[in-house]
Amino acid sequence: MKKLISTLSLCALLACAAPAMADEDLVPGEGAINLNTATVEELMSIPDANITREMAEAMVKMAREKPFVMAEDLLKVPGLDNKTLEAINPVEEQNSLWYDPDNAEMTLAPSKC
């Protein structure tokens, strides 16, 4: 009986601690921009992405209607192409897409097409 109680206590402790530990891993780096809550100016400021005002305004409007969850969702933005997507190199975290300058040097995997 003591073994069962000990096991259940340990499981309860791990269940409570796991979400807190997971949240720390999900926080993008300093200076990261949540692409679903970003302003037009923030989106236009992403280096090397060459996001025009029209593209940024469309992104803001689309994100309000249906938030971006996967990188491919951004390709629905008029004028946003693969080159722009590679420059943004979005990170999927916290059920959202982020531009993370710490991740900007990495490139997306090549297309299977």
Phi and psi restraints in degrees (range 20) as a CNS / XPLOR table:
assign (resid 1 and name C) (resid 2 and name N)
       (resid 2 and name CA) (resid 2 and name C) 1.0 -62.2 20.0 2
assign (resid 2 and name N) (resid 2 and name CA)
       (resid 2 and name C) (resid 3 and name N) 1.0 -37.1 20.0 2
assign (resid 2 and name C) (resid 3 and name N)
       (resid 3 and name CA) (resid 3 and name C) 1.0 -64.9 20.0 2
assign (resid 3 and name N) (resid 3 and name CA)
       (resid 3 and name C) (resid 4 and name N) 1.0 -40.4 20.0 2
assign (resid 3 and name C) (resid 4 and name N)
       (resid 4 and name CA) (resid 4 and name C) 1.0 -64.6 20.0 2
assign (resid 4 and name N) (resid 4 and name CA)
       (resid 4 and name C) (resid 5 and name N) 1.0 -44.2 20.0 2
assign (resid 4 and name C) (resid 5 and name N)
       (resid 5 and name CA) (resid 5 and name C) 1.0 -64.7 20.0 2
assign (resid 5 and name N) (resid 5 and name CA)
       (resid 5 and name C) (resid 6 and name N) 1.0 -41.4 20.0 2
assign (resid 5 and name C) (resid 6 and name N)
       (resid 6 and name CA) (resid 6 and name C) 1.0 -62.6 20.0 2
assign (resid 6 and name N) (resid 6 and name CA)
       (resid 6 and name C) (resid 7 and name N) 1.0 -42.9 20.0 2
assign (resid 6 and name C) (resid 7 and name N)
       (resid 7 and name CA) (resid 7 and name C) 1.0 -64.7 20.0 2
assign (resid 7 and name N) (resid 7 and name CA)
       (resid 7 and name C) (resid 8 and name N) 1.0 -44.4 20.0 2
assign (resid 7 and name C) (resid 8 and name N)
       (resid 8 and name CA) (resid 8 and name C) 1.0 -64.4 20.0 2
assign (resid 8 and name N) (resid 8 and name CA)
       (resid 8 and name C) (resid 9 and name N) 1.0 -38.5 20.0 2
assign (resid 8 and name C) (resid 9 and name N)
       (resid 9 and name CA) (resid 9 and name C) 1.0 -64.1 20.0 2
assign (resid 9 and name N) (resid 9 and name CA)
       (resid 9 and name C) (resid 10 and name N) 1.0 -43.1 20.0 2
assign (resid 9 and name C) (resid 10 and name N)
       (resid 10 and name CA) (resid 10 and name C) 1.0 -63.8 20.0 2
assign (resid 10 and name N) (resid 10 and name CA)
       (resid 10 and name C) (resid 11 and name N) 1.0 -43.3 20.0 2
assign (resid 10 and name C) (resid 11 and name N)
       (resid 11 and name CA) (resid 11 and name C) 1.0 -61.5 20.0 2
assign (resid 11 and name N) (resid 11 and name CA)
       (resid 11 and name C) (resid 12 and name N) 1.0 -42.8 20.0 2
assign (resid 11 and name C) (resid 12 and name N)
       (resid 12 and name CA) (resid 12 and name C) 1.0 -63.1 20.0 2
assign (resid 12 and name N) (resid 12 and name CA)
       (resid 12 and name C) (resid 13 and name N) 1.0 -41.9 20.0 2
assign (resid 12 and name C) (resid 13 and name N)
       (resid 13 and name CA) (resid 13 and name C) 1.0 -62.7 20.0 2
assign (resid 13 and name N) (resid 13 and name CA)
       (resid 13 and name C) (resid 14 and name N) 1.0 -45.9 20.0 2
assign (resid 13 and name C) (resid 14 and name N)
       (resid 14 and name CA) (resid 14 and name C) 1.0 -65.1 20.0 2
assign (resid 14 and name N) (resid 14 and name CA)
       (resid 14 and name C) (resid 15 and name N) 1.0 -38.4 20.0 2
assign (resid 14 and name C) (resid 15 and name N)
       (resid 15 and name CA) (resid 15 and name C) 1.0 -64.3 20.0 2
assign (resid 15 and name N) (resid 15 and name CA)
       (resid 15 and name C) (resid 16 and name N) 1.0 -35.4 20.0 2
assign (resid 15 and name C) (resid 16 and name N)
       (resid 16 and name CA) (resid 16 and name C) 1.0 -76.2 20.0 2
assign (resid 16 and name N) (resid 16 and name CA)
       (resid 16 and name C) (resid 17 and name N) 1.0 -35.9 20.0 2
assign (resid 16 and name C) (resid 17 and name N)
       (resid 17 and name CA) (resid 17 and name C) 1.0 -79.7 20.0 2
assign (resid 17 and name N) (resid 17 and name CA)
       (resid 17 and name C) (resid 18 and name N) 1.0 -31.3 20.0 2
assign (resid 17 and name C) (resid 18 and name N)
       (resid 18 and name CA) (resid 18 and name C) 1.0 -58.6 20.0 2
assign (resid 18 and name N) (resid 18 and name CA)
       (resid 18 and name C) (resid 19 and name N) 1.0 -47.8 20.0 2
assign (resid 18 and name C) (resid 19 and name N)
       (resid 19 and name CA) (resid 19 and name C) 1.0 -62.0 20.0 2
assign (resid 19 and name N) (resid 19 and name CA)
       (resid 19 and name C) (resid 20 and name N) 1.0 -37.0 20.0 2
assign (resid 19 and name C) (resid 20 and name N)
       (resid 20 and name CA) (resid 20 and name C) 1.0 -65.8 20.0 2
assign (resid 20 and name N) (resid 20 and name CA)
       (resid 20 and name C) (resid 21 and name N) 1.0 -41.4 20.0 2
assign (resid 20 and name C) (resid 21 and name N)
       (resid 21 and name CA) (resid 21 and name C) 1.0 -68.5 20.0 2
assign (resid 21 and name N) (resid 21 and name CA)
       (resid 21 and name C) (resid 22 and name N) 1.0 -37.9 20.0 2
assign (resid 21 and name C) (resid 22 and name N)
       (resid 22 and name CA) (resid 22 and name C) 1.0 -65.8 20.0 2
assign (resid 22 and name N) (resid 22 and name CA)
       (resid 22 and name C) (resid 23 and name N) 1.0 -38.2 20.0 2
assign (resid 22 and name C) (resid 23 and name N)
       (resid 23 and name CA) (resid 23 and name C) 1.0 -60.8 20.0 2
assign (resid 23 and name N) (resid 23 and name CA)
       (resid 23 and name C) (resid 24 and name N) 1.0 -35.4 20.0 2
assign (resid 23 and name C) (resid 24 and name N)
       (resid 24 and name CA) (resid 24 and name C) 1.0 -64.2 20.0 2
assign (resid 24 and name N) (resid 24 and name CA)
       (resid 24 and name C) (resid 25 and name N) 1.0 -36.3 20.0 2
assign (resid 24 and name C) (resid 25 and name N)
       (resid 25 and name CA) (resid 25 and name C) 1.0 -72.1 20.0 2
assign (resid 25 and name N) (resid 25 and name CA)
       (resid 25 and name C) (resid 26 and name N) 1.0 -23.6 20.0 2
assign (resid 25 and name C) (resid 26 and name N)
       (resid 26 and name CA) (resid 26 and name C) 1.0 -89.9 20.0 2
assign (resid 26 and name N) (resid 26 and name CA)
       (resid 26 and name C) (resid 27 and name N) 1.0 -5.6 20.0 2
assign (resid 26 and name C) (resid 27 and name N)
       (resid 27 and name CA) (resid 27 and name C) 1.0 -82.2 20.0 2
assign (resid 27 and name N) (resid 27 and name CA)
       (resid 27 and name C) (resid 28 and name N) 1.0 116.6 20.0 2
assign (resid 27 and name C) (resid 28 and name N)
       (resid 28 and name CA) (resid 28 and name C) 1.0 -63.5 20.0 2
assign (resid 28 and name N) (resid 28 and name CA)
       (resid 28 and name C) (resid 29 and name N) 1.0 163.2 20.0 2
assign (resid 28 and name C) (resid 29 and name N)
       (resid 29 and name CA) (resid 29 and name C) 1.0 -66.2 20.0 2
assign (resid 29 and name N) (resid 29 and name CA)
       (resid 29 and name C) (resid 30 and name N) 1.0 171.4 20.0 2
assign (resid 29 and name C) (resid 30 and name N)
       (resid 30 and name CA) (resid 30 and name C) 1.0 -62.4 20.0 2
assign (resid 30 and name N) (resid 30 and name CA)
       (resid 30 and name C) (resid 31 and name N) 1.0 138.7 20.0 2
assign (resid 30 and name C) (resid 31 and name N)
       (resid 31 and name CA) (resid 31 and name C) 1.0 86.0 20.0 2
assign (resid 31 and name N) (resid 31 and name CA)
       (resid 31 and name C) (resid 32 and name N) 1.0 1.8 20.0 2
assign (resid 31 and name C) (resid 32 and name N)
       (resid 32 and name CA) (resid 32 and name C) 1.0 -69.2 20.0 2
assign (resid 32 and name N) (resid 32 and name CA)
       (resid 32 and name C) (resid 33 and name N) 1.0 150.5 20.0 2
assign (resid 32 and name C) (resid 33 and name N)
       (resid 33 and name CA) (resid 33 and name C) 1.0 -120.2 20.0 2
assign (resid 33 and name N) (resid 33 and name CA)
       (resid 33 and name C) (resid 34 and name N) 1.0 123.0 20.0 2
assign (resid 33 and name C) (resid 34 and name N)
       (resid 34 and name CA) (resid 34 and name C) 1.0 -75.9 20.0 2
assign (resid 34 and name N) (resid 34 and name CA)
       (resid 34 and name C) (resid 35 and name N) 1.0 115.9 20.0 2
assign (resid 34 and name C) (resid 35 and name N)
       (resid 35 and name CA) (resid 35 and name C) 1.0 -69.0 20.0 2
assign (resid 35 and name N) (resid 35 and name CA)
       (resid 35 and name C) (resid 36 and name N) 1.0 -14.1 20.0 2
assign (resid 35 and name C) (resid 36 and name N)
       (resid 36 and name CA) (resid 36 and name C) 1.0 -88.6 20.0 2
assign (resid 36 and name N) (resid 36 and name CA)
       (resid 36 and name C) (resid 37 and name N) 1.0 -17.9 20.0 2
assign (resid 36 and name C) (resid 37 and name N)
       (resid 37 and name CA) (resid 37 and name C) 1.0 -121.7 20.0 2
assign (resid 37 and name N) (resid 37 and name CA)
       (resid 37 and name C) (resid 38 and name N) 1.0 3.7 20.0 2
assign (resid 37 and name C) (resid 38 and name N)
       (resid 38 and name CA) (resid 38 and name C) 1.0 -69.0 20.0 2
assign (resid 38 and name N) (resid 38 and name CA)
       (resid 38 and name C) (resid 39 and name N) 1.0 153.1 20.0 2
assign (resid 38 and name C) (resid 39 and name N)
       (resid 39 and name CA) (resid 39 and name C) 1.0 -86.1 20.0 2
assign (resid 39 and name N) (resid 39 and name CA)
       (resid 39 and name C) (resid 40 and name N) 1.0 167.7 20.0 2
assign (resid 39 and name C) (resid 40 and name N)
       (resid 40 and name CA) (resid 40 and name C) 1.0 -57.7 20.0 2
assign (resid 40 and name N) (resid 40 and name CA)
       (resid 40 and name C) (resid 41 and name N) 1.0 -43.9 20.0 2
assign (resid 40 and name C) (resid 41 and name N)
       (resid 41 and name CA) (resid 41 and name C) 1.0 -64.3 20.0 2
assign (resid 41 and name N) (resid 41 and name CA)
       (resid 41 and name C) (resid 42 and name N) 1.0 -40.9 20.0 2
assign (resid 41 and name C) (resid 42 and name N)
       (resid 42 and name CA) (resid 42 and name C) 1.0 -62.7 20.0 2
assign (resid 42 and name N) (resid 42 and name CA)
       (resid 42 and name C) (resid 43 and name N) 1.0 -43.4 20.0 2
assign (resid 42 and name C) (resid 43 and name N)
       (resid 43 and name CA) (resid 43 and name C) 1.0 -64.4 20.0 2
assign (resid 43 and name N) (resid 43 and name CA)
       (resid 43 and name C) (resid 44 and name N) 1.0 -40.8 20.0 2
assign (resid 43 and name C) (resid 44 and name N)
       (resid 44 and name CA) (resid 44 and name C) 1.0 -69.0 20.0 2
assign (resid 44 and name N) (resid 44 and name CA)
       (resid 44 and name C) (resid 45 and name N) 1.0 -18.9 20.0 2
assign (resid 44 and name C) (resid 45 and name N)
       (resid 45 and name CA) (resid 45 and name C) 1.0 -86.3 20.0 2
assign (resid 45 and name N) (resid 45 and name CA)
       (resid 45 and name C) (resid 46 and name N) 1.0 -4.4 20.0 2
assign (resid 45 and name C) (resid 46 and name N)
       (resid 46 and name CA) (resid 46 and name C) 1.0 -66.3 20.0 2
assign (resid 46 and name N) (resid 46 and name CA)
       (resid 46 and name C) (resid 47 and name N) 1.0 119.9 20.0 2
assign (resid 46 and name C) (resid 47 and name N)
       (resid 47 and name CA) (resid 47 and name C) 1.0 -60.5 20.0 2
assign (resid 47 and name N) (resid 47 and name CA)
       (resid 47 and name C) (resid 48 and name N) 1.0 140.5 20.0 2
assign (resid 47 and name C) (resid 48 and name N)
       (resid 48 and name CA) (resid 48 and name C) 1.0 65.4 20.0 2
assign (resid 48 and name N) (resid 48 and name CA)
       (resid 48 and name C) (resid 49 and name N) 1.0 1.1 20.0 2
assign (resid 48 and name C) (resid 49 and name N)
       (resid 49 and name CA) (resid 49 and name C) 1.0 -85.4 20.0 2
assign (resid 49 and name N) (resid 49 and name CA)
       (resid 49 and name C) (resid 50 and name N) 1.0 -22.9 20.0 2
assign (resid 49 and name C) (resid 50 and name N)
       (resid 50 and name CA) (resid 50 and name C) 1.0 51.4 20.0 2
assign (resid 50 and name N) (resid 50 and name CA)
       (resid 50 and name C) (resid 51 and name N) 1.0 47.8 20.0 2
assign (resid 50 and name C) (resid 51 and name N)
       (resid 51 and name CA) (resid 51 and name C) 1.0 -80.7 20.0 2
assign (resid 51 and name N) (resid 51 and name CA)
       (resid 51 and name C) (resid 52 and name N) 1.0 120.1 20.0 2
assign (resid 51 and name C) (resid 52 and name N)
       (resid 52 and name CA) (resid 52 and name C) 1.0 -77.8 20.0 2
assign (resid 52 and name N) (resid 52 and name CA)
       (resid 52 and name C) (resid 53 and name N) 1.0 165.6 20.0 2
assign (resid 52 and name C) (resid 53 and name N)
       (resid 53 and name CA) (resid 53 and name C) 1.0 -59.5 20.0 2
assign (resid 53 and name N) (resid 53 and name CA)
       (resid 53 and name C) (resid 54 and name N) 1.0 -41.3 20.0 2
assign (resid 53 and name C) (resid 54 and name N)
       (resid 54 and name CA) (resid 54 and name C) 1.0 -62.4 20.0 2
assign (resid 54 and name N) (resid 54 and name CA)
       (resid 54 and name C) (resid 55 and name N) 1.0 -43.8 20.0 2
assign (resid 54 and name C) (resid 55 and name N)
       (resid 55 and name CA) (resid 55 and name C) 1.0 -63.5 20.0 2
assign (resid 55 and name N) (resid 55 and name CA)
       (resid 55 and name C) (resid 56 and name N) 1.0 -44.5 20.0 2
assign (resid 55 and name C) (resid 56 and name N)
       (resid 56 and name CA) (resid 56 and name C) 1.0 -63.5 20.0 2
assign (resid 56 and name N) (resid 56 and name CA)
       (resid 56 and name C) (resid 57 and name N) 1.0 -42.7 20.0 2
assign (resid 56 and name C) (resid 57 and name N)
       (resid 57 and name CA) (resid 57 and name C) 1.0 -63.1 20.0 2
assign (resid 57 and name N) (resid 57 and name CA)
       (resid 57 and name C) (resid 58 and name N) 1.0 -40.0 20.0 2
assign (resid 57 and name C) (resid 58 and name N)
       (resid 58 and name CA) (resid 58 and name C) 1.0 -64.5 20.0 2
assign (resid 58 and name N) (resid 58 and name CA)
       (resid 58 and name C) (resid 59 and name N) 1.0 -40.5 20.0 2
assign (resid 58 and name C) (resid 59 and name N)
       (resid 59 and name CA) (resid 59 and name C) 1.0 -61.9 20.0 2
assign (resid 59 and name N) (resid 59 and name CA)
       (resid 59 and name C) (resid 60 and name N) 1.0 -44.9 20.0 2
assign (resid 59 and name C) (resid 60 and name N)
       (resid 60 and name CA) (resid 60 and name C) 1.0 -61.7 20.0 2
assign (resid 60 and name N) (resid 60 and name CA)
       (resid 60 and name C) (resid 61 and name N) 1.0 -46.3 20.0 2
assign (resid 60 and name C) (resid 61 and name N)
       (resid 61 and name CA) (resid 61 and name C) 1.0 -63.7 20.0 2
assign (resid 61 and name N) (resid 61 and name CA)
       (resid 61 and name C) (resid 62 and name N) 1.0 -45.3 20.0 2
assign (resid 61 and name C) (resid 62 and name N)
       (resid 62 and name CA) (resid 62 and name C) 1.0 -65.2 20.0 2
assign (resid 62 and name N) (resid 62 and name CA)
       (resid 62 and name C) (resid 63 and name N) 1.0 -39.0 20.0 2
assign (resid 62 and name C) (resid 63 and name N)
       (resid 63 and name CA) (resid 63 and name C) 1.0 -65.8 20.0 2
assign (resid 63 and name N) (resid 63 and name CA)
       (resid 63 and name C) (resid 64 and name N) 1.0 -33.2 20.0 2
assign (resid 63 and name C) (resid 64 and name N)
       (resid 64 and name CA) (resid 64 and name C) 1.0 -68.5 20.0 2
assign (resid 64 and name N) (resid 64 and name CA)
       (resid 64 and name C) (resid 65 and name N) 1.0 -38.9 20.0 2
assign (resid 64 and name C) (resid 65 and name N)
       (resid 65 and name CA) (resid 65 and name C) 1.0 -74.7 20.0 2
assign (resid 65 and name N) (resid 65 and name CA)
       (resid 65 and name C) (resid 66 and name N) 1.0 -44.8 20.0 2
assign (resid 65 and name C) (resid 66 and name N)
       (resid 66 and name CA) (resid 66 and name C) 1.0 -151.2 20.0 2
assign (resid 66 and name N) (resid 66 and name CA)
       (resid 66 and name C) (resid 67 and name N) 1.0 106.0 20.0 2
assign (resid 66 and name C) (resid 67 and name N)
       (resid 67 and name CA) (resid 67 and name C) 1.0 -57.2 20.0 2
assign (resid 67 and name N) (resid 67 and name CA)
       (resid 67 and name C) (resid 68 and name N) 1.0 145.9 20.0 2
assign (resid 67 and name C) (resid 68 and name N)
       (resid 68 and name CA) (resid 68 and name C) 1.0 -72.7 20.0 2
assign (resid 68 and name N) (resid 68 and name CA)
       (resid 68 and name C) (resid 69 and name N) 1.0 132.4 20.0 2
assign (resid 68 and name C) (resid 69 and name N)
       (resid 69 and name CA) (resid 69 and name C) 1.0 -118.0 20.0 2
assign (resid 69 and name N) (resid 69 and name CA)
       (resid 69 and name C) (resid 70 and name N) 1.0 -37.9 20.0 2
assign (resid 69 and name C) (resid 70 and name N)
       (resid 70 and name CA) (resid 70 and name C) 1.0 -117.7 20.0 2
assign (resid 70 and name N) (resid 70 and name CA)
       (resid 70 and name C) (resid 71 and name N) 1.0 153.4 20.0 2
assign (resid 70 and name C) (resid 71 and name N)
       (resid 71 and name CA) (resid 71 and name C) 1.0 -55.4 20.0 2
assign (resid 71 and name N) (resid 71 and name CA)
       (resid 71 and name C) (resid 72 and name N) 1.0 -38.0 20.0 2
assign (resid 71 and name C) (resid 72 and name N)
       (resid 72 and name CA) (resid 72 and name C) 1.0 -63.0 20.0 2
assign (resid 72 and name N) (resid 72 and name CA)
       (resid 72 and name C) (resid 73 and name N) 1.0 -23.1 20.0 2
assign (resid 72 and name C) (resid 73 and name N)
       (resid 73 and name CA) (resid 73 and name C) 1.0 -60.1 20.0 2
assign (resid 73 and name N) (resid 73 and name CA)
       (resid 73 and name C) (resid 74 and name N) 1.0 -31.0 20.0 2
assign (resid 73 and name C) (resid 74 and name N)
       (resid 74 and name CA) (resid 74 and name C) 1.0 -67.7 20.0 2
assign (resid 74 and name N) (resid 74 and name CA)
       (resid 74 and name C) (resid 75 and name N) 1.0 -24.2 20.0 2
assign (resid 74 and name C) (resid 75 and name N)
       (resid 75 and name CA) (resid 75 and name C) 1.0 -69.0 20.0 2
assign (resid 75 and name N) (resid 75 and name CA)
       (resid 75 and name C) (resid 76 and name N) 1.0 -9.3 20.0 2
assign (resid 75 and name C) (resid 76 and name N)
       (resid 76 and name CA) (resid 76 and name C) 1.0 -80.1 20.0 2
assign (resid 76 and name N) (resid 76 and name CA)
       (resid 76 and name C) (resid 77 and name N) 1.0 -12.4 20.0 2
assign (resid 76 and name C) (resid 77 and name N)
       (resid 77 and name CA) (resid 77 and name C) 1.0 -73.6 20.0 2
assign (resid 77 and name N) (resid 77 and name CA)
       (resid 77 and name C) (resid 78 and name N) 1.0 124.4 20.0 2
assign (resid 77 and name C) (resid 78 and name N)
       (resid 78 and name CA) (resid 78 and name C) 1.0 -56.7 20.0 2
assign (resid 78 and name N) (resid 78 and name CA)
       (resid 78 and name C) (resid 79 and name N) 1.0 127.9 20.0 2
assign (resid 78 and name C) (resid 79 and name N)
       (resid 79 and name CA) (resid 79 and name C) 1.0 90.2 20.0 2
assign (resid 79 and name N) (resid 79 and name CA)
       (resid 79 and name C) (resid 80 and name N) 1.0 -15.0 20.0 2
assign (resid 79 and name C) (resid 80 and name N)
       (resid 80 and name CA) (resid 80 and name C) 1.0 -86.0 20.0 2
assign (resid 80 and name N) (resid 80 and name CA)
       (resid 80 and name C) (resid 81 and name N) 1.0 118.6 20.0 2
assign (resid 80 and name C) (resid 81 and name N)
       (resid 81 and name CA) (resid 81 and name C) 1.0 -113.7 20.0 2
assign (resid 81 and name N) (resid 81 and name CA)
       (resid 81 and name C) (resid 82 and name N) 1.0 -176.0 20.0 2
assign (resid 81 and name C) (resid 82 and name N)
       (resid 82 and name CA) (resid 82 and name C) 1.0 -61.4 20.0 2
assign (resid 82 and name N) (resid 82 and name CA)
       (resid 82 and name C) (resid 83 and name N) 1.0 -35.1 20.0 2
assign (resid 82 and name C) (resid 83 and name N)
       (resid 83 and name CA) (resid 83 and name C) 1.0 -63.5 20.0 2
assign (resid 83 and name N) (resid 83 and name CA)
       (resid 83 and name C) (resid 84 and name N) 1.0 -43.5 20.0 2
assign (resid 83 and name C) (resid 84 and name N)
       (resid 84 and name CA) (resid 84 and name C) 1.0 -66.2 20.0 2
assign (resid 84 and name N) (resid 84 and name CA)
       (resid 84 and name C) (resid 85 and name N) 1.0 -41.4 20.0 2
assign (resid 84 and name C) (resid 85 and name N)
       (resid 85 and name CA) (resid 85 and name C) 1.0 -61.2 20.0 2
assign (resid 85 and name N) (resid 85 and name CA)
       (resid 85 and name C) (resid 86 and name N) 1.0 -40.9 20.0 2
assign (resid 85 and name C) (resid 86 and name N)
       (resid 86 and name CA) (resid 86 and name C) 1.0 -65.7 20.0 2
assign (resid 86 and name N) (resid 86 and name CA)
       (resid 86 and name C) (resid 87 and name N) 1.0 -36.0 20.0 2
assign (resid 86 and name C) (resid 87 and name N)
       (resid 87 and name CA) (resid 87 and name C) 1.0 -67.5 20.0 2
assign (resid 87 and name N) (resid 87 and name CA)
       (resid 87 and name C) (resid 88 and name N) 1.0 -39.0 20.0 2
assign (resid 87 and name C) (resid 88 and name N)
       (resid 88 and name CA) (resid 88 and name C) 1.0 -71.3 20.0 2
assign (resid 88 and name N) (resid 88 and name CA)
       (resid 88 and name C) (resid 89 and name N) 1.0 -39.8 20.0 2
assign (resid 88 and name C) (resid 89 and name N)
       (resid 89 and name CA) (resid 89 and name C) 1.0 43.7 20.0 2
assign (resid 89 and name N) (resid 89 and name CA)
       (resid 89 and name C) (resid 90 and name N) 1.0 62.6 20.0 2
assign (resid 89 and name C) (resid 90 and name N)
       (resid 90 and name CA) (resid 90 and name C) 1.0 -63.1 20.0 2
assign (resid 90 and name N) (resid 90 and name CA)
       (resid 90 and name C) (resid 91 and name N) 1.0 145.3 20.0 2
assign (resid 90 and name C) (resid 91 and name N)
       (resid 91 and name CA) (resid 91 and name C) 1.0 -106.4 20.0 2
assign (resid 91 and name N) (resid 91 and name CA)
       (resid 91 and name C) (resid 92 and name N) 1.0 130.5 20.0 2
assign (resid 91 and name C) (resid 92 and name N)
       (resid 92 and name CA) (resid 92 and name C) 1.0 -90.5 20.0 2
assign (resid 92 and name N) (resid 92 and name CA)
       (resid 92 and name C) (resid 93 and name N) 1.0 106.4 20.0 2
assign (resid 92 and name C) (resid 93 and name N)
       (resid 93 and name CA) (resid 93 and name C) 1.0 -142.8 20.0 2
assign (resid 93 and name N) (resid 93 and name CA)
       (resid 93 and name C) (resid 94 and name N) 1.0 147.3 20.0 2
assign (resid 93 and name C) (resid 94 and name N)
       (resid 94 and name CA) (resid 94 and name C) 1.0 52.9 20.0 2
assign (resid 94 and name N) (resid 94 and name CA)
       (resid 94 and name C) (resid 95 and name N) 1.0 41.5 20.0 2
assign (resid 94 and name C) (resid 95 and name N)
       (resid 95 and name CA) (resid 95 and name C) 1.0 55.3 20.0 2
assign (resid 95 and name N) (resid 95 and name CA)
       (resid 95 and name C) (resid 96 and name N) 1.0 34.5 20.0 2
assign (resid 95 and name C) (resid 96 and name N)
       (resid 96 and name CA) (resid 96 and name C) 1.0 -149.3 20.0 2
assign (resid 96 and name N) (resid 96 and name CA)
       (resid 96 and name C) (resid 97 and name N) 1.0 173.0 20.0 2
assign (resid 96 and name C) (resid 97 and name N)
       (resid 97 and name CA) (resid 97 and name C) 1.0 -109.6 20.0 2
assign (resid 97 and name N) (resid 97 and name CA)
       (resid 97 and name C) (resid 98 and name N) 1.0 139.0 20.0 2
assign (resid 97 and name C) (resid 98 and name N)
       (resid 98 and name CA) (resid 98 and name C) 1.0 -129.3 20.0 2
assign (resid 98 and name N) (resid 98 and name CA)
       (resid 98 and name C) (resid 99 and name N) 1.0 145.1 20.0 2
assign (resid 98 and name C) (resid 99 and name N)
       (resid 99 and name CA) (resid 99 and name C) 1.0 -95.4 20.0 2
assign (resid 99 and name N) (resid 99 and name CA)
       (resid 99 and name C) (resid 100 and name N) 1.0 121.9 20.0 2
assign (resid 99 and name C) (resid 100 and name N)
       (resid 100 and name CA) (resid 100 and name C) 1.0 -120.6 20.0 2
assign (resid 100 and name N) (resid 100 and name CA)
       (resid 100 and name C) (resid 101 and name N) 1.0 111.2 20.0 2
assign (resid 100 and name C) (resid 101 and name N)
       (resid 101 and name CA) (resid 101 and name C) 1.0 -58.5 20.0 2
assign (resid 101 and name N) (resid 101 and name CA)
       (resid 101 and name C) (resid 102 and name N) 1.0 -26.5 20.0 2
assign (resid 101 and name C) (resid 102 and name N)
       (resid 102 and name CA) (resid 102 and name C) 1.0 -70.3 20.0 2
assign (resid 102 and name N) (resid 102 and name CA)
       (resid 102 and name C) (resid 103 and name N) 1.0 -19.4 20.0 2
assign (resid 102 and name C) (resid 103 and name N)
       (resid 103 and name CA) (resid 103 and name C) 1.0 -104.8 20.0 2
assign (resid 103 and name N) (resid 103 and name CA)
       (resid 103 and name C) (resid 104 and name N) 1.0 -0.3 20.0 2
assign (resid 103 and name C) (resid 104 and name N)
       (resid 104 and name CA) (resid 104 and name C) 1.0 -65.7 20.0 2
assign (resid 104 and name N) (resid 104 and name CA)
       (resid 104 and name C) (resid 105 and name N) 1.0 -27.0 20.0 2
assign (resid 104 and name C) (resid 105 and name N)
       (resid 105 and name CA) (resid 105 and name C) 1.0 -72.3 20.0 2
assign (resid 105 and name N) (resid 105 and name CA)
       (resid 105 and name C) (resid 106 and name N) 1.0 -24.5 20.0 2
assign (resid 105 and name C) (resid 106 and name N)
       (resid 106 and name CA) (resid 106 and name C) 1.0 -73.9 20.0 2
assign (resid 106 and name N) (resid 106 and name CA)
       (resid 106 and name C) (resid 107 and name N) 1.0 156.8 20.0 2
assign (resid 106 and name C) (resid 107 and name N)
       (resid 107 and name CA) (resid 107 and name C) 1.0 -118.1 20.0 2
assign (resid 107 and name N) (resid 107 and name CA)
       (resid 107 and name C) (resid 108 and name N) 1.0 155.9 20.0 2
assign (resid 107 and name C) (resid 108 and name N)
       (resid 108 and name CA) (resid 108 and name C) 1.0 -69.1 20.0 2
assign (resid 108 and name N) (resid 108 and name CA)
       (resid 108 and name C) (resid 109 and name N) 1.0 153.7 20.0 2
assign (resid 108 and name C) (resid 109 and name N)
       (resid 109 and name CA) (resid 109 and name C) 1.0 -63.9 20.0 2
assign (resid 109 and name N) (resid 109 and name CA)
       (resid 109 and name C) (resid 110 and name N) 1.0 147.4 20.0 2
assign (resid 109 and name C) (resid 110 and name N)
       (resid 110 and name CA) (resid 110 and name C) 1.0 -63.6 20.0 2
assign (resid 110 and name N) (resid 110 and name CA)
       (resid 110 and name C) (resid 111 and name N) 1.0 150.6 20.0 2
assign (resid 110 and name C) (resid 111 and name N)
       (resid 111 and name CA) (resid 111 and name C) 1.0 -66.6 20.0 2
assign (resid 111 and name N) (resid 111 and name CA)
       (resid 111 and name C) (resid 112 and name N) 1.0 149.1 20.0 2
assign (resid 111 and name C) (resid 112 and name N)
       (resid 112 and name CA) (resid 112 and name C) 1.0 -85.8 20.0 2
assign (resid 112 and name N) (resid 112 and name CA)
       (resid 112 and name C) (resid 113 and name N) 1.0 -0.7 20.0 2
